[in-house]
Amino acid sequence: MSDLLTLNHLRYTWPGSTDPIVLPNFTLAQGERVFLYGPSGSGKSTLLALIGGLVKPDQGEVVFAGQHLESMKGAKRDQFRADHLGIIFQQFNLLPWLDVRSNVALPCHFSKRRAQKAGPLDAAVERLLMGMGLESALWSRRADTLSVGQQQRVAAARALIGEPDLILADEPTSALDMDRRQQFIDLLFEQVKLSGSTLLFVSHEKDLAVRFDRQLSLDEVCL
């Protein structure tokens, strides 16, 4: 497998902090499913922000799909992120006033690349919602009327639409019990495989790690 993402000799310090995060080397291969463990406050959010180009490193390289994110200007970097990256946020970040269909379709309104890969948008949205186990009776409901588990699946469908190269899942199962966590991961793996995306799943729940192709601790990645 070829590398989709490579981080080389990264160093970053949040404004006002004196404690830098240092990443000598980190790679993700195309199609890989990687579990990254780290307790709260260990630097997981910083790592995801660097991978997604939300912050620029003080030094080092972020090479994503052959492009150097650290050297891109802001607008170009934002568009690259919209085209190539899907994110499942811990708090889901759905737009509460929009219905389920509209939330899932959002990335395709910001990325022509993902819209083209999705094909007919309504059909792509429905296919993902069915794949994530959301019954059709929920599709026209506002996002803020859904249960936590339902919102989680909508957030996953939104991240997956348009087959982005990389899915970042930031503590997506933290609000679920064990049975629901396992069910969600089953659904997520199935859809990631269909889309051909790489998955980086970040969590403090070590018991989930055995399901993944590779397991890492943040201590192994950062100094």
C-alpha positions in Angstrom: 0.0 0.0 0.0 1.2 3.5 -0.8 1.3 6.2 1.9 -1.6 8.6 1.9 -0.2 10.7 4.8 3.3 11.4 6.1 4.2 13.7 9.0 7.9 14.4 9.1 9.7 16.1 12.1 6.7 18.1 13.2 6.8 20.5 16.1 3.9 22.7 17.2 3.2 24.8 20.3 -0.3 26.3 20.9 -0.2 30.1 21.4 0.3 30.8 25.1 1.7 27.4 25.8 5.3 26.3 26.5 4.7 22.6 26.0 5.2 21.7 22.3 3.9 18.6 20.6 6.7 16.8 18.7 6.1 14.1 16.0 9.3 12.6 14.5 7.4 10.5 12.0 3.9 9.3 11.4 2.4 7.6 8.3 -0.9 6.3 7.1 -1.2 4.0 4.2 -4.1 4.2 1.7 -7.0 2.0 2.9 -5.6 1.4 6.3 -7.7 1.4 9.5 -5.6 2.7 12.4 -6.6 3.1 16.0 -4.8 5.8 17.9 -5.0 5.7 21.7 -4.5 8.7 24.0 -6.0 9.9 27.3 -7.6 13.3 27.6 -5.1 16.1 27.3 -2.4 14.0 25.6 -2.4 15.9 22.3 -4.9 14.0 20.2 -6.7 17.2 19.2 -3.5 18.9 18.2 -2.5 15.9 16.1 -5.8 15.9 14.3 -5.6 19.7 13.8 -2.2 19.3 12.2 -3.3 16.4 9.9 -6.3 18.4 8.8 -4.4 21.6 8.2 -6.4 23.5 10.8 -3.1 24.7 12.2 0.3 25.0 10.6 3.3 23.3 12.3 6.1 25.5 13.6 8.5 23.2 11.7 8.3 20.0 9.7 6.2 18.6 6.9 2.6 17.4 6.5 2.4 15.5 3.2 -1.2 14.5 2.4 -2.0 12.8 -1.0 1.3 14.1 -2.3 0.6 17.7 -1.3 2.5 19.7 1.3 -0.2 21.2 3.6 2.3 23.2 5.7 3.2 25.3 2.6 -0.4 26.0 1.4 -2.0 29.3 1.8 -5.2 29.4 4.0 -7.9 29.3 1.3 -6.1 26.6 -0.7 -5.6 24.5 2.4 -9.3 24.9 3.4 -10.4 23.7 0.0 -7.9 20.8 0.0 -9.4 19.7 3.4 -12.9 19.9 2.0 -11.9 17.8 -1.0 -9.9 15.1 0.7 -10.9 14.8 4.4 -14.0 13.7 6.2 -14.3 14.3 10.0 -16.5 12.6 12.6 -16.4 15.0 15.5 -16.8 13.9 19.1 -19.8 16.2 19.5 -21.0 15.4 15.9 -21.3 19.1 14.9 -24.5 18.6 12.9 -26.5 21.7 12.0 -29.5 21.4 14.3 -31.9 23.3 12.1 -31.3 21.1 9.0 -32.8 17.8 8.4 -30.8 14.5 8.2 -30.5 14.5 4.4 -29.3 18.1 4.2 -26.7 17.5 6.9 -25.2 14.5 5.1 -25.2 16.4 1.8 -23.3 19.4 3.1 -19.7 18.4 2.1 -20.7 18.1 -1.5 -21.8 21.7 -1.5 -18.3 22.8 -0.5 -16.4 20.4 -2.7 -16.9 19.8 -6.4 -14.5 16.8 -6.2 -16.6 15.1 -3.6 -19.9 16.0 -5.4 -18.5 14.4 -8.6 -17.4 11.3 -6.8 -20.8 11.0 -5.0 -22.8 11.1 -8.3 -26.5 11.9 -8.0 -26.6 13.5 -4.6 -30.0 12.3 -3.3 -29.1 8.7 -4.2 -25.7 9.0 -2.5 -27.2 10.4 0.6 -29.8 7.7 0.8 -27.3 4.9 0.2 -25.1 6.1 3.0 -28.0 6.6 5.4 -29.2 3.0 4.7 -25.6 1.8 5.0 -25.4 3.4 8.5 -28.6 1.8 9.6 -30.8 5.0 9.6 -34.4 4.1 8.8 -36.0 6.3 6.1 -38.6 7.7 8.6 -35.8 9.7 10.2 -34.4 11.3 7.0 -36.6 14.3 7.0 -36.3 15.0 10.7 -34.3 17.9 12.1 -30.9 16.8 13.5 -31.6 18.1 16.9 -34.6 15.7 17.3 -32.4 12.6 17.0 -30.9 10.4 19.7 -27.2 10.5 20.3 -26.7 7.2 18.5 -28.7 8.4 15.5 -26.8 11.7 15.4 -23.6 9.7 15.4 -24.6 7.7 12.4 -25.6 10.9 10.5 -22.3 12.4 11.3 -20.5 9.3 9.9 -22.5 9.4 6.7 -21.7 13.1 6.3 -18.0 12.4 6.7 -18.1 9.5 4.2 -20.1 11.2 1.4 -18.0 11.8 -1.8 -15.4 9.2 -0.8 -12.8 11.4 0.9 -9.3 10.0 1.0 -9.1 10.1 4.8 -11.7 9.8 7.6 -10.7 11.2 11.0 -12.9 9.9 13.8 -12.4 11.9 17.0 -13.8 9.9 20.0 -17.0 9.1 18.0 -18.2 6.3 20.4 -17.5 8.0 23.8 -21.3 8.5 24.5 -22.3 4.9 23.6 -22.5 1.7 25.6 -20.4 -1.3 24.5 -23.0 -3.0 22.3 -23.8 0.2 20.4 -20.0 1.0 20.1 -19.4 -2.3 18.4 -22.4 -2.0 16.2 -21.3 1.5 15.1 -17.8 0.3 14.3 -19.2 -2.6 12.2 -21.3 -0.1 10.1 -18.3 2.4 9.9 -15.9 -0.3 8.7 -18.3 -1.5 6.1 -18.8 2.0 4.6 -15.1 2.9 4.8 -14.3 -0.3 2.8 -16.9 0.6 0.2 -15.6 4.2 -0.2 -12.0 3.1 -0.2 -11.1 5.6 2.5 -8.4 5.5 5.1 -9.6 5.6 8.7 -7.8 7.1 11.6 -9.9 6.4 14.7 -8.8 8.3 17.8 -10.1 7.2 21.2 -9.3 6.6 24.9 -11.3 3.3 24.8 -8.5 0.7 24.4 -10.9 -2.2 24.2 -11.8 -1.1 20.7 -8.2 -1.3 19.4 -8.3 -5.0 18.4 -10.7 -4.3 15.6 -8.2 -2.3 13.6 -5.4 -3.1 11.2 -2.9 -1.2 13.4 -2.9 0.1 16.9 -0.8 3.0 18.2 -0.5 4.9 21.4 0.0 8.6 21.2 3.1 8.1 23.3 4.6 6.1 20.4 3.9 8.9 18.0 4.7 12.0 19.9 7.7 13.0 22.1 
